[in-house]
């Protein structure tokens, strides 16, 4: 009887709680010397690692975090250990950097039905992450003026994703892919899409689901991609926007 009760409560906990996957395996070569001794997601903004700001922005319903780690992984592990602010943390190692799709597949065996996925080096708004949890399948975009620097989300005019086009010179679509996704296990039923140089793309694979699934495009309030040292400096100035 006691065992049944414990199993019931475990199942109830899983239903009420959610997982977030944070992709943080790369070095961030465009950061130059800043990432020689550490990984980009552990660079600091106002004295705290980028990853710490990200974890603090996660919705309360997220109870388990899965870090996909690689380059200087011990810096992340030693800082967050296996629990942070009451959230369980699991580490999955990506020894071969084979793209965002390849990274997510490494966590396939431990992911439950519905989960949030995000990049480890960008800043996102708390309310946007909270709203993403409402959807079964979704991608988050942000309006940009220069489409040639981003993967642009192609939609059907009714708020549903059709495709992602990488760095088009001219695009009538104005939402850049921010690297935040709401996914479920249906994602793993689709073959990963090869995008070149041995890398498999998560957004491209998600787009391949569009013919059979409705994929919501959520427009973000705020987003700050951190690709180089100037972006990191700018983050110091605008971090309050994301708190």
DOFIMAR-92328 format. One line per 3 residues: number of its first residue (from 1); their letters; for each residue x, y, z of N, C-alpha, C, O. Coordinates in Angstrom, 1 decimal. Layout:
// residues N
NUM> a> X:Y:Z:X:Y:Z:X:Y:Z:X:Y:Z; ...
//
This chain:
// residues 243
1> xxx> 0.8:-1.2:0.0:0.0:0.0:0.0:0.9:1.3:0.0:0.6:2.2:-0.7; 1.9:1.3:0.9:2.8:2.4:1.0:3.6:2.6:-0.3:3.8:3.8:-0.8; 4.0:1.5:-1.0:4.7:1.6:-2.3:3.8:2.2:-3.3:4.2:3.0:-4.1
4> xxx> 2.5:1.7:-3.4:1.6:2.3:-4.4:1.4:3.8:-4.2:1.3:4.5:-5.1; 1.3:4.2:-2.9:1.1:5.6:-2.6:2.3:6.4:-3.1:2.1:7.5:-3.7; 3.5:5.9:-2.9:4.7:6.6:-3.3:4.8:6.7:-4.8:5.1:7.7:-5.4
7> xxx> 4.4:5.6:-5.5:4.4:5.6:-7.0:3.4:6.6:-7.5:3.6:7.3:-8.5; 2.2:6.6:-6.9:1.2:7.6:-7.3:1.7:9.0:-7.2:1.5:9.8:-8.1; 2.3:9.3:-6.0:2.8:10.7:-5.8:3.9:11.0:-6.8:4.1:12.2:-7.2
10> xxx> 4.8:10.0:-7.2:5.8:10.3:-8.1:5.2:10.6:-9.5:5.7:11.5:-10.2; 4.2:9.8:-9.9:3.5:10.1:-11.2:2.8:11.5:-11.2:2.9:12.2:-12.2; 2.2:11.8:-10.0:1.6:13.1:-9.9:2.6:14.2:-10.0:2.3:15.3:-10.7
13> xxx> 3.7:14.0:-9.4:4.8:15.0:-9.5:5.3:15.2:-10.9:5.5:16.4:-11.4; 5.4:14.2:-11.7:5.9:14.2:-13.0:4.9:15.0:-13.9:5.2:15.7:-14.9; 3.6:14.7:-13.6:2.5:15.4:-14.4:2.5:16.9:-14.2:2.3:17.7:-15.1
16> xxx> 2.7:17.3:-12.9:2.7:18.7:-12.6:4.0:19.5:-12.9:3.9:20.7:-13.0; 5.1:18.7:-13.0:6.3:19.4:-13.2:6.8:19.2:-14.6:6.3:18.4:-15.3; 7.7:20.1:-15.0:8.2:20.0:-16.4:9.7:20.1:-16.4:10.4:20.4:-15.4
19> xxx> 10.3:19.7:-17.6:11.7:19.7:-17.8:12.1:20.8:-18.7:11.3:21.2:-19.6; 13.3:21.3:-18.6:13.9:22.3:-19.5:15.3:21.8:-19.9:16.1:21.3:-19.1; 15.5:21.8:-21.2:16.8:21.4:-21.7:17.6:22.6:-22.1:17.0:23.5:-22.9
22> xxx> 18.8:22.8:-21.6:19.6:24.0:-22.0:20.8:23.5:-22.7:21.7:22.8:-22.2; 21.0:23.9:-24.0:22.1:23.5:-24.8:23.3:24.4:-24.5:23.3:25.6:-24.8; 24.4:23.8:-23.9:25.5:24.6:-23.4:26.8:23.9:-23.6:27.7:23.9:-22.8
25> xxx> 27.0:23.2:-24.8:28.1:22.4:-25.0:29.3:23.1:-25.7:30.4:22.7:-25.6; 29.0:24.2:-26.5:30.0:24.8:-27.3:30.9:25.8:-26.5:30.6:26.1:-25.4; 31.9:26.2:-27.2:32.9:27.1:-26.6:32.4:28.6:-26.8:32.5:29.4:-25.8
28> xxx> 31.9:28.9:-28.0:31.7:30.3:-28.3:32.9:31.0:-28.8:33.4:31.9:-28.2; 33.4:30.5:-30.0:34.6:31.0:-30.5:34.6:32.5:-30.8:35.7:33.1:-30.8; 33.5:33.0:-31.2:33.4:34.4:-31.5:33.7:35.3:-30.3:33.8:36.6:-30.5
31> xxx> 33.7:34.7:-29.1:34.0:35.5:-27.9:35.5:35.7:-27.8:36.0:36.5:-26.9; 36.3:35.1:-28.6:37.8:35.3:-28.6:38.4:34.8:-27.3:38.1:33.7:-26.9; 39.3:35.6:-26.7:40.0:35.2:-25.6:39.1:34.9:-24.3:39.6:34.3:-23.4
34> xxx> 37.9:35.5:-24.3:37.0:35.3:-23.2:36.7:33.9:-22.9:36.3:33.5:-21.8; 36.7:33.0:-23.9:36.3:31.7:-23.7:37.5:30.7:-23.9:37.3:29.5:-24.1; 38.7:31.2:-23.7:39.8:30.2:-23.7:39.8:29.4:-22.4:40.1:28.2:-22.5
37> xxx> 39.5:30.0:-21.3:39.5:29.3:-20.0:38.2:28.9:-19.5:38.1:28.3:-18.4; 37.1:29.3:-20.2:35.8:28.9:-19.7:34.9:28.8:-20.9:35.2:29.2:-22.0; 33.7:28.3:-20.7:32.7:28.2:-21.8:31.8:29.5:-21.8:31.5:30.1:-20.7
40> xxx> 31.3:29.9:-22.9:30.5:31.1:-23.1:29.3:31.2:-22.1:29.2:32.3:-21.5; 28.5:30.2:-21.9:27.4:30.3:-21.0:27.8:30.6:-19.5:26.9:31.0:-18.7; 29.1:30.5:-19.2:29.5:30.8:-17.8:30.2:32.2:-17.7:30.7:32.5:-16.6
43> xxx> 30.2:32.9:-18.8:30.7:34.3:-18.8:29.7:35.1:-17.9:28.5:34.8:-17.9; 30.2:36.1:-17.2:29.4:36.8:-16.2:28.7:38.1:-16.7:29.3:38.9:-17.5; 27.5:38.3:-16.3:26.8:39.6:-16.4:26.4:40.0:-15.0:25.7:39.3:-14.3
46> xxx> 26.9:41.2:-14.7:26.6:41.7:-13.3:27.0:40.7:-12.2:26.4:40.6:-11.2; 28.2:40.1:-12.5:28.7:39.2:-11.4:28.2:37.8:-11.4:28.6:37.0:-10.6; 27.2:37.5:-12.3:26.6:36.1:-12.3:26.7:35.5:-13.7:26.6:36.2:-14.7
49> xxx> 27.0:34.2:-13.8:27.1:33.6:-15.1:25.8:33.7:-15.9:24.7:33.8:-15.3; 25.9:33.8:-17.2:24.7:33.9:-18.1:23.7:32.8:-17.7:22.5:33.0:-17.7; 24.2:31.6:-17.5:23.3:30.4:-17.2:22.5:30.7:-15.9:21.4:30.2:-15.8
52> xxx> 23.1:31.4:-14.9:22.4:31.6:-13.7:21.2:32.6:-14.0:20.1:32.4:-13.4; 21.4:33.6:-14.8:20.4:34.5:-15.1:19.2:33.7:-15.8:18.1:34.0:-15.6; 19.6:32.7:-16.7:18.7:32.0:-17.4:17.8:31.1:-16.5:16.6:31.0:-16.6
55> xxx> 18.5:30.4:-15.6:17.8:29.6:-14.6:16.8:30.4:-13.8:15.7:29.9:-13.4; 17.2:31.6:-13.4:16.3:32.4:-12.6:15.1:32.9:-13.4:14.1:33.3:-12.8; 15.2:32.9:-14.7:14.1:33.3:-15.5:13.1:32.2:-15.8:12.0:32.4:-16.4
58> xxx> 13.4:30.9:-15.5:12.6:29.8:-15.8:11.2:29.8:-15.0:11.2:30.2:-13.9; 10.1:29.4:-15.6:8.9:29.3:-14.9:9.0:28.4:-13.8:9.8:27.4:-13.7; 8.1:28.6:-12.7:8.1:27.8:-11.5:7.8:26.3:-11.8:8.2:25.4:-11.1
61> xxx> 7.0:26.1:-12.9:6.6:24.7:-13.2:7.8:23.9:-13.7:7.7:22.6:-13.6; 8.9:24.5:-14.1:10.1:23.7:-14.5:10.8:23.3:-13.2:11.3:24.1:-12.4; 10.8:22.0:-13.0:11.4:21.4:-11.8:12.7:20.6:-12.0:13.4:20.3:-11.1
64> xxx> 13.0:20.4:-13.3:14.1:19.6:-13.7:14.8:20.2:-14.9:14.2:20.5:-15.9; 16.1:20.4:-14.7:16.9:21.0:-15.8:17.9:20.0:-16.3:18.7:19.4:-15.6; 18.0:19.9:-17.6:19.0:19.0:-18.3:20.0:19.9:-19.0:19.6:20.5:-20.0
67> xxx> 21.2:19.9:-18.6:22.2:20.7:-19.3:22.9:19.8:-20.3:23.4:18.7:-19.9; 23.0:20.2:-21.5:23.8:19.5:-22.5:25.2:20.2:-22.5:25.3:21.4:-22.9; 26.2:19.5:-22.0:27.5:20.2:-21.8:28.6:19.5:-22.6:28.5:18.4:-23.1
70> xxx> 29.7:20.3:-22.7:30.9:19.7:-23.5:32.1:20.5:-23.1:32.8:20.1:-22.1; 32.4:21.6:-23.8:33.6:22.4:-23.6:33.6:23.0:-22.1:32.7:23.7:-21.7; 34.7:22.7:-21.4:34.9:23.2:-20.0:33.6:22.9:-19.2:33.1:23.7:-18.5
73> xxx> 33.1:21.7:-19.3:31.8:21.3:-18.6:31.9:21.4:-17.1:30.9:21.6:-16.5; 33.1:21.2:-16.6:33.3:21.2:-15.1:33.0:22.5:-14.5:32.6:22.6:-13.4; 33.2:23.6:-15.3:32.9:24.9:-14.8:31.4:25.0:-14.5:30.9:25.7:-13.5
76> xxx> 30.5:24.4:-15.4:29.1:24.4:-15.2:28.7:23.5:-14.0:27.9:23.9:-13.2; 29.3:22.3:-14.0:28.9:21.3:-13.0:29.3:21.8:-11.6:28.6:21.6:-10.7; 30.5:22.3:-11.5:31.0:22.7:-10.1:30.2:23.9:-9.6:30.1:24.1:-8.4
79> xxx> 29.6:24.7:-10.5:28.9:25.9:-10.1:27.4:25.5:-9.7:27.0:25.9:-8.6; 26.8:24.7:-10.5:25.4:24.4:-10.2:25.2:23.0:-9.5:24.1:22.8:-8.9; 26.2:22.2:-9.6:26.1:20.8:-9.0:24.8:20.1:-9.5:24.5:20.1:-10.6
82> xxx> 24.1:19.4:-8.6:23.0:18.6:-9.0:21.6:19.2:-8.5:20.6:18.5:-8.6; 21.7:20.4:-8.0:20.4:21.0:-7.5:20.7:22.5:-7.5:21.7:23.0:-7.0; 19.7:23.3:-8.0:19.8:24.7:-8.0:18.4:25.3:-7.7:17.5:25.1:-8.4
85> xxx> 18.4:26.0:-6.5:17.1:26.6:-6.1:15.9:25.6:-6.1:14.8:25.9:-6.5; 16.2:24.4:-5.6:15.2:23.4:-5.5:14.9:22.6:-6.8:14.1:21.7:-6.8; 15.6:23.0:-7.9:15.4:22.2:-9.1:16.5:21.2:-9.3:17.7:21.5:-9.1
88> xxx> 16.1:20.0:-9.7:17.1:18.9:-10.0:17.8:19.3:-11.3:17.2:19.8:-12.2; 19.1:19.0:-11.3:19.9:19.2:-12.5:20.6:17.9:-12.9:21.2:17.2:-12.2; 20.4:17.6:-14.2:21.0:16.4:-14.9:22.0:16.9:-15.9:21.7:17.9:-16.7
91> xxx> 23.1:16.3:-16.1:24.1:16.6:-17.1:24.2:15.5:-18.1:24.3:14.4:-17.8; 24.2:16.0:-19.4:24.4:15.1:-20.5:25.5:15.6:-21.3:25.6:16.8:-21.7; 26.5:14.7:-21.7:27.7:15.2:-22.3:27.6:15.0:-23.8:27.3:13.9:-24.3
94> xxx> 28.0:16.1:-24.6:28.0:16.1:-26.0:29.5:16.1:-26.4:30.1:17.2:-26.5; 30.0:15.0:-26.7:31.5:14.9:-27.1:31.7:15.4:-28.5:32.8:15.9:-28.8; 30.7:15.1:-29.4:30.8:15.5:-30.8:29.8:16.6:-31.0:28.6:16.3:-30.9
97> xxx> 30.2:17.8:-31.4:29.3:18.9:-31.6:28.6:18.7:-33.0:29.1:19.2:-34.0; 27.5:18.0:-33.0:26.8:17.7:-34.2:25.5:18.4:-34.4:24.5:17.9:-34.9; 25.4:19.6:-33.8:24.3:20.5:-34.0:23.3:20.4:-32.9:23.3:19.5:-32.0
100> xxx> 22.3:21.3:-33.0:21.3:21.4:-31.9:20.4:20.2:-31.9:19.9:19.8:-30.8; 20.1:19.7:-33.1:19.3:18.5:-33.1:20.0:17.3:-32.5:19.4:16.5:-31.8; 21.2:17.1:-32.9:22.0:16.1:-32.3:22.2:16.2:-30.8:22.1:15.2:-30.1
103> xxx> 22.3:17.4:-30.3:22.4:17.6:-28.9:21.2:17.2:-28.1:21.2:16.5:-27.1; 20.0:17.6:-28.7:18.7:17.2:-28.0:18.5:15.7:-28.0:18.0:15.2:-27.0; 18.9:15.0:-29.1:18.7:13.6:-29.1:19.5:12.9:-28.0:19.1:11.7:-27.6
106> xxx> 20.6:13.5:-27.5:21.3:12.8:-26.5:20.5:12.7:-25.2:20.8:11.8:-24.3; 19.5:13.6:-25.0:18.7:13.5:-23.8:17.4:12.8:-24.0:16.5:12.8:-23.1; 17.2:12.1:-25.1:16.0:11.5:-25.5:15.5:10.5:-24.4:14.3:10.5:-24.1
109> xxx> 16.4:9.7:-23.9:15.9:8.7:-22.9:15.4:9.2:-21.6:14.8:8.5:-20.9; 15.7:10.5:-21.3:15.3:11.0:-20.0:14.3:12.1:-20.1:13.8:12.7:-19.1; 13.8:12.4:-21.3:12.8:13.4:-21.5:11.4:12.8:-21.4:11.2:11.8:-22.0
112> xxx> 10.5:13.5:-20.7:9.2:13.1:-20.6:8.4:13.7:-21.8:9.0:14.2:-22.8; 7.1:13.7:-21.7:6.2:14.0:-22.9:6.4:15.4:-23.4:6.4:15.6:-24.6; 6.6:16.4:-22.5:6.6:17.8:-22.9:7.7:18.5:-22.2:7.9:18.4:-21.0
115> xxx> 8.5:19.3:-23.0:9.7:20.0:-22.4:10.1:21.2:-23.1:9.8:21.4:-24.3; 10.7:22.2:-22.4:11.2:23.4:-23.0:12.6:23.2:-23.4:13.4:22.5:-22.7; 13.0:23.8:-24.5:14.4:23.8:-24.9:14.9:25.2:-25.2:14.2:26.0:-25.8
118> xxx> 16.1:25.5:-24.8:16.7:26.8:-25.1:18.2:26.8:-25.2:18.8:25.9:-24.7; 18.7:27.8:-25.8:20.1:28.0:-26.0:20.7:28.4:-24.6:20.1:29.0:-23.8; 22.0:28.1:-24.4:22.6:28.4:-23.2:23.3:29.8:-23.1:23.8:30.1:-22.0
121> xxx> 23.2:30.6:-24.1:24.0:31.8:-24.1:23.2:33.1:-24.5:23.8:34.1:-24.7; 21.9:33.0:-24.6:21.0:34.2:-24.9:20.2:34.5:-23.7:20.0:33.7:-22.8; 19.7:35.8:-23.7:18.8:36.2:-22.6:17.4:36.2:-23.1:17.1:36.7:-24.2
124> xxx> 16.5:35.7:-22.3:15.1:35.6:-22.6:14.2:36.2:-21.5:14.6:36.2:-20.3; 13.0:36.7:-21.8:12.2:37.3:-20.8:11.4:36.2:-20.1:10.9:35.3:-20.7; 11.2:36.4:-18.8:10.4:35.5:-17.9:9.0:35.2:-18.5:8.6:34.1:-18.5
127> xxx> 8.3:36.3:-18.9:7.0:36.1:-19.3:6.9:35.3:-20.6:5.9:34.6:-20.8; 7.9:35.5:-21.5:7.9:34.7:-22.7:8.0:33.2:-22.5:7.4:32.4:-23.1; 8.9:32.9:-21.5:9.2:31.5:-21.2:7.9:30.9:-20.6:7.6:29.7:-20.8
130> xxx> 7.3:31.7:-19.7:6.0:31.2:-19.1:4.9:30.9:-20.1:4.2:29.9:-20.0; 4.8:31.8:-21.1:3.8:31.7:-22.1:4.1:30.5:-23.1:3.2:29.9:-23.6; 5.3:30.2:-23.3:5.7:29.1:-24.1:5.2:27.7:-23.6:4.9:26.8:-24.4
133> xxx> 5.0:27.7:-22.3:4.5:26.4:-21.6:3.1:26.1:-22.0:2.6:25.0:-21.8; 2.4:27.1:-22.5:1.0:26.9:-22.9:0.8:26.0:-24.1:-0.3:25.4:-24.3; 1.8:25.9:-24.9:1.7:25.2:-26.2:2.2:23.8:-26.1:3.1:23.4:-25.3
136> xxx> 1.8:22.9:-27.0:2.3:21.6:-27.2:3.6:21.6:-28.0:4.6:20.9:-27.7; 3.6:22.4:-29.1:4.7:22.6:-30.0:4.8:24.0:-30.3:3.8:24.6:-30.8; 6.0:24.6:-30.1:6.1:26.1:-30.4:7.6:26.4:-30.6:8.5:25.8:-30.2
139> xxx> 7.7:27.5:-31.3:9.0:28.1:-31.6:8.9:29.6:-31.2:7.9:30.2:-31.5; 9.9:30.2:-30.6:9.8:31.6:-30.2:10.7:32.5:-31.2:11.8:32.2:-31.4; 10.0:33.5:-31.7:10.7:34.4:-32.6:10.7:35.8:-32.1:10.0:36.2:-31.1
142> xxx> 11.6:36.7:-32.6:11.7:38.1:-32.2:11.9:38.9:-33.5:12.7:38.6:-34.3; 11.2:40.0:-33.5:11.3:40.9:-34.7:12.7:41.5:-34.8:13.2:42.1:-33.9; 13.2:41.4:-36.0:14.6:42.0:-36.3:14.5:42.8:-37.6:13.6:42.5:-38.5
145> xxx> 15.4:43.7:-37.8:15.4:44.5:-39.0:16.3:43.9:-40.1:16.1:44.2:-41.3; 17.3:43.2:-39.6:18.3:42.6:-40.6:18.1:41.1:-40.6:18.6:40.4:-39.7; 17.5:40.6:-41.6:17.2:39.1:-41.7:18.5:38.3:-42.1:18.5:37.1:-41.8
148> xxx> 19.5:39.0:-42.6:20.7:38.3:-43.1:21.6:37.8:-42.0:22.5:37.1:-42.3; 21.3:38.1:-40.8:22.1:37.6:-39.6:21.5:36.5:-38.8:22.1:36.0:-37.9; 20.3:36.1:-39.2:19.6:35.1:-38.3:18.8:34.1:-39.2:18.7:34.2:-40.4
151> xxx> 18.4:33.0:-38.5:17.5:32.1:-39.1:16.1:32.7:-38.9:15.7:33.0:-37.8; 15.4:32.8:-40.0:14.1:33.5:-40.0:13.0:32.5:-40.1:13.0:31.5:-40.8; 12.0:32.7:-39.3:10.8:31.8:-39.2:9.8:32.1:-40.3:9.3:33.3:-40.4
154> xxx> 9.5:31.2:-41.1:8.5:31.3:-42.1:7.2:30.7:-41.5:7.2:29.6:-41.1; 6.2:31.6:-41.6:4.9:31.1:-41.0:3.8:31.1:-42.1:4.0:31.6:-43.2; 2.6:30.7:-41.7:1.5:30.5:-42.7:0.6:31.7:-42.7:-0.5:31.7:-43.3
157> xxx> 1.0:32.8:-42.0:0.1:34.0:-41.9:-0.9:33.9:-40.8:-1.6:34.9:-40.5; -1.0:32.7:-40.1:-1.9:32.5:-39.1:-1.2:32.1:-37.8:-1.9:31.5:-36.9; 0.0:32.4:-37.7:0.8:32.2:-36.4:1.3:30.8:-36.3:1.6:30.4:-35.2
160> xxx> 1.4:30.0:-37.4:1.9:28.7:-37.3:3.2:28.5:-38.2:3.2:29.1:-39.3; 4.1:27.8:-37.7:5.4:27.7:-38.3:5.3:26.8:-39.6:4.7:25.8:-39.6; 6.0:27.2:-40.6:6.2:26.4:-41.8:7.6:25.9:-42.0:7.9:24.8:-42.4
163> xxx> 8.6:26.8:-41.7:10.0:26.5:-42.0:10.9:27.6:-41.3:10.4:28.5:-40.7; 12.2:27.3:-41.3:13.2:28.2:-40.9:14.2:28.4:-42.0:14.7:27.4:-42.5; 14.4:29.6:-42.4:15.3:29.9:-43.5:16.6:30.6:-43.0:16.4:31.7:-42.3
166> xxx> 17.7:30.0:-43.2:18.9:30.6:-42.6:19.5:31.8:-43.3:19.9:31.7:-44.5; 19.6:32.9:-42.6:20.2:34.1:-43.1:19.9:34.6:-44.5:20.8:34.8:-45.3; 18.6:34.7:-44.8:18.2:35.2:-46.1:18.6:36.7:-46.3:18.5:37.4:-45.3
169> xxx> 19.0:37.1:-47.5:19.4:38.5:-47.7:18.1:39.4:-47.6:18.2:40.5:-47.0; 17.0:38.9:-48.2:15.8:39.7:-48.1:14.7:38.7:-47.7:14.5:37.6:-48.3; 13.9:39.1:-46.7:12.8:38.2:-46.3:11.6:39.0:-45.9:11.7:40.0:-45.2
172> xxx> 10.4:38.6:-46.3:9.2:39.2:-45.9:8.8:38.8:-44.5:8.0:39.4:-43.8; 9.4:37.7:-44.0:9.2:37.2:-42.7:10.2:38.0:-41.7:11.4:38.0:-42.0; 9.7:38.5:-40.6:10.4:39.4:-39.8:10.8:38.8:-38.4:11.5:39.5:-37.6
175> xxx> 10.4:37.6:-38.2:10.7:37.0:-36.9:12.0:36.1:-37.0:12.0:35.1:-37.7; 13.0:36.5:-36.2:14.2:35.6:-36.1:14.0:34.5:-35.1:13.3:34.7:-34.1; 14.5:33.4:-35.4:14.5:32.3:-34.4:15.4:32.6:-33.2:16.6:32.8:-33.4
178> xxx> 14.8:32.6:-32.0:15.5:32.9:-30.8:16.2:31.7:-30.2:17.0:31.8:-29.2; 15.9:30.5:-30.6:16.4:29.3:-30.0:15.7:28.8:-28.8:16.2:28.1:-28.0; 14.4:29.2:-28.7:13.6:28.6:-27.6:12.4:27.8:-28.3:11.8:28.3:-29.2
181> xxx> 12.2:26.6:-27.8:11.2:25.7:-28.3:10.4:25.0:-27.2:11.0:24.7:-26.2; 9.2:24.8:-27.5:8.3:24.0:-26.7:8.1:22.7:-27.5:7.5:22.8:-28.6; 8.6:21.6:-27.0:8.5:20.3:-27.8:7.9:19.2:-27.0:7.7:19.3:-25.7
184> xxx> 7.5:18.2:-27.7:7.1:16.9:-27.0:7.8:15.8:-27.7:8.6:16.0:-28.6; 7.5:14.6:-27.2:8.3:13.4:-27.7:8.0:13.0:-29.2:8.7:12.2:-29.7; 7.0:13.7:-29.8:6.7:13.4:-31.2:7.9:13.9:-32.0:8.2:13.4:-33.1
187> xxx> 8.7:14.8:-31.5:9.9:15.3:-32.2:10.9:14.1:-32.5:11.5:14.2:-33.6; 10.9:13.2:-31.6:11.9:12.1:-31.9:11.4:11.0:-32.9:12.1:10.1:-33.2; 10.2:11.2:-33.4:9.6:10.3:-34.4:10.1:10.8:-35.8:9.9:10.0:-36.8
190> xxx> 10.7:11.9:-35.9:11.1:12.5:-37.1:12.7:12.4:-37.3:13.4:12.6:-36.3; 13.1:12.1:-38.5:14.5:12.0:-38.8:15.2:13.4:-38.7:14.6:14.3:-39.2; 16.3:13.4:-38.0:17.0:14.7:-37.9:17.4:15.2:-39.3:17.8:14.5:-40.2
193> xxx> 17.3:16.5:-39.4:17.6:17.2:-40.7:19.1:17.6:-40.7:19.5:18.4:-39.8; 19.8:17.1:-41.7:21.2:17.5:-41.8:21.3:18.9:-42.4:20.7:19.1:-43.5; 22.1:19.8:-41.8:22.2:21.2:-42.3:23.6:21.5:-42.8:23.9:22.6:-43.1
196> xxx> 24.5:20.5:-42.8:25.8:20.7:-43.3:26.9:20.5:-42.3:26.6:20.7:-41.1; 28.1:20.2:-42.7:29.3:20.0:-41.8:29.0:19.1:-40.7:29.5:19.3:-39.6; 28.2:18.0:-40.9:28.0:17.0:-39.9:27.0:17.4:-38.8:27.0:16.8:-37.8
199> xxx> 26.3:18.6:-39.0:25.4:19.1:-38.0:24.0:18.8:-38.4:23.6:18.9:-39.5; 23.2:18.5:-37.3:21.7:18.3:-37.5:21.0:19.5:-36.8:21.3:19.8:-35.6; 20.1:20.1:-37.5:19.4:21.2:-37.0:18.1:20.9:-36.2:17.2:20.2:-36.7
202> xxx> 17.9:21.5:-35.0:16.7:21.3:-34.3:15.5:22.0:-34.9:14.5:21.4:-35.2; 15.7:23.3:-35.3:14.6:24.0:-35.9:14.2:23.5:-37.3:13.0:23.5:-37.6; 15.1:23.0:-38.0:14.8:22.4:-39.3:14.1:21.1:-39.2:13.2:20.8:-39.9
205> xxx> 14.4:20.3:-38.1:13.7:19.1:-37.9:12.3:19.4:-37.4:11.3:18.7:-37.7; 12.2:20.4:-36.5:10.8:20.9:-36.1:10.0:21.3:-37.3:8.8:21.0:-37.3; 10.6:22.0:-38.2:9.8:22.4:-39.4:9.3:21.2:-40.2:8.3:21.3:-40.9
208> xxx> 10.1:20.1:-40.2:9.6:18.9:-40.9:8.4:18.3:-40.4:7.7:17.5:-41.0; 8.0:18.7:-39.1:6.8:18.2:-38.5:5.6:19.1:-38.9:4.4:18.7:-38.6; 5.8:20.2:-39.5:4.7:21.2:-39.7:3.5:20.6:-40.6:2.4:21.1:-40.4
211> xxx> 3.8:19.7:-41.4:2.8:19.1:-42.3:1.7:18.3:-41.5:0.6:18.1:-41.9; 2.2:17.8:-40.3:1.3:16.9:-39.5:1.0:17.5:-38.2:0.1:16.9:-37.5; 1.6:18.5:-37.7:1.4:19.1:-36.4:1.3:20.6:-36.5:2.0:21.3:-37.3
214> xxx> 0.5:21.2:-35.6:0.5:22.7:-35.5:1.6:23.2:-34.6:1.7:22.8:-33.4; 2.4:24.0:-35.2:3.6:24.5:-34.4:3.4:26.0:-34.2:3.5:26.8:-35.2; 3.1:26.5:-33.0:2.8:27.9:-32.7:4.1:28.7:-32.8:5.1:28.3:-32.4
217> xxx> 3.9:29.9:-33.4:5.0:30.9:-33.4:4.7:31.9:-32.4:3.8:32.7:-32.5; 5.5:32.0:-31.3:5.3:32.9:-30.3:6.3:34.1:-30.5:7.5:33.9:-30.6; 5.7:35.3:-30.5:6.5:36.5:-30.7:7.0:37.0:-29.3:6.2:37.3:-28.4
220> xxx> 8.3:37.1:-29.2:8.9:37.4:-27.9:8.9:38.9:-27.6:8.9:39.7:-28.5; 8.7:39.2:-26.3:8.8:40.6:-25.8:10.2:41.1:-25.9:10.4:42.3:-26.4; 11.1:40.3:-25.5:12.5:40.7:-25.5:13.4:39.5:-25.7:13.1:38.4:-25.4
223> xxx> 14.6:39.8:-26.3:15.6:38.8:-26.6:16.9:39.4:-26.8:17.0:40.4:-27.6; 18.0:38.9:-26.2:19.3:39.4:-26.4:20.3:38.3:-26.7:20.7:37.6:-25.8; 20.6:38.1:-28.0:21.6:37.0:-28.3:23.0:37.5:-28.0:23.3:38.7:-28.2
226> xxx> 23.7:36.6:-27.4:25.1:37.0:-27.0:26.1:36.2:-27.9:26.4:35.0:-27.6; 26.6:36.8:-28.9:27.4:36.1:-29.9:28.9:36.5:-29.8:29.8:35.8:-30.1; 29.1:37.8:-29.3:30.5:38.3:-29.2:30.7:39.2:-28.0:29.8:39.3:-27.2
229> xxx> 31.9:39.7:-27.8:32.2:40.5:-26.6:31.3:41.7:-26.5:31.0:42.2:-25.4; 31.0:42.3:-27.6:30.2:43.5:-27.6:28.7:43.2:-27.1:28.1:44.0:-26.4; 28.2:42.0:-27.5:26.9:41.6:-27.0:26.9:41.4:-25.5:26.0:41.7:-24.8
232> xxx> 28.0:40.9:-25.0:28.1:40.6:-23.6:28.2:42.0:-22.8:27.6:42.1:-21.8; 28.9:42.9:-23.4:28.9:44.3:-22.8:27.6:44.9:-22.8:27.2:45.5:-21.8; 26.8:44.8:-23.9:25.5:45.3:-24.0:24.6:44.7:-23.0:23.7:45.3:-22.4
235> xxx> 24.8:43.4:-22.7:23.9:42.7:-21.7:24.1:43.3:-20.3:23.1:43.3:-19.6; 25.2:43.8:-20.0:25.4:44.4:-18.7:24.5:45.6:-18.6:24.0:46.0:-17.5; 24.2:46.3:-19.7:23.4:47.5:-19.7:21.9:47.3:-19.7:21.2:48.1:-19.1
238> xxx> 21.5:46.1:-20.2:20.1:45.9:-20.4:19.6:44.7:-19.6:18.4:44.3:-19.7; 20.4:44.1:-18.7:20.0:42.9:-18.0:18.7:43.2:-17.2:17.9:42.2:-17.0; 18.5:44.4:-16.7:17.3:44.6:-15.9:16.0:44.4:-16.7:14.9:44.1:-16.1
241> xxx> 16.1:44.5:-18.0:14.9:44.2:-18.9:14.4:42.8:-18.8:13.3:42.5:-19.0; 15.3:41.9:-18.4:15.0:40.5:-18.4:14.8:39.9:-16.9:14.6:38.7:-16.8; 14.8:40.8:-16.0:14.6:40.3:-14.6:13.2:40.4:-14.2:12.8:40.1:-13.0
//
